[in-house]
């Protein structure tokens, strides 16, 4: 079994994600598109928002964790 690093996403950071999803949802609704892919995205956004009401975590292998800073330009977040 591979060793991993797991970080629970705090409420304040989940709110940032929810706010972004709300903006995207509003944009897609304003398109008034008949494209079924747009409707699938809107459905998925609602599902994601629902999932964010529970505990959410990100898990990385040690290899991914070790490269996090060079891959993303920021240190791996450690929330307390």
N, C-alpha and C positions, 0 to 999 in steps of 0.2 A: 504494500500500500504506500502510495506516494505521500510525502509530508507536505502539508498545505498550510497556508495562512488564511484565516477567515476573519473578516471584519463585518460586524453588524452595522448597518447604515442607520445613523441616528435620525430622529424625527425632523430636525431642522434641514438635513440634507434630503430627506425624502420629500419635504415640502418643496424644495427647489425642483425636484423631478416632477412632482405633481403640477406645479406652476407651469413648467415647460410643456407638459402634456396638455394642460388646459389651453395654452396658447396655440398649440398645434391643432387641437380639436376645434377651436374657434375658427382658425384659418381654414380648415377642411370643410367645416359647416358653411362658411361664407362662400366657398367655391360653388356651392349648389350643383355639384357634379353628379352626373348619372353614372360615372365610372364605378364599377363594382369594387375595384381595388381601393378607391377612396373610402367606400363604405366599410370594407374590411379593415382598413387602417383605423377608422373611427371606432369600430368594434374593439379592435385590439387595444386602443388607447383606454377605452372604458375598462377593459379587463385588467390592464396594467395598473390603472388607478385603484381598482379594487384590491389587487394584490399588495399594493403599497400600504394598505390599511393594517397589514400584519407586520411581523418582523421580517426584515429583508437583510440579506447579507451577501457579501461578495467573497468568493473563495478563489485563491490563486495557488498554483503549485509553487514550490520554492524557486524554481527556475523563472517563472513569471514574476514572482515577487522581487527577485534579485535584479530583474531588468526593468522594473516598473518605472523608476525615475528616468532612465535613458529612453524608454519607449513613450513616456507621457509628459516629460518635462516638469514633473512635480514629484515630491516624495510621496511614498505610500502613506495614506492618511491613517493616523492612529487616533481614534476618538475615545474619550474617556467618559 
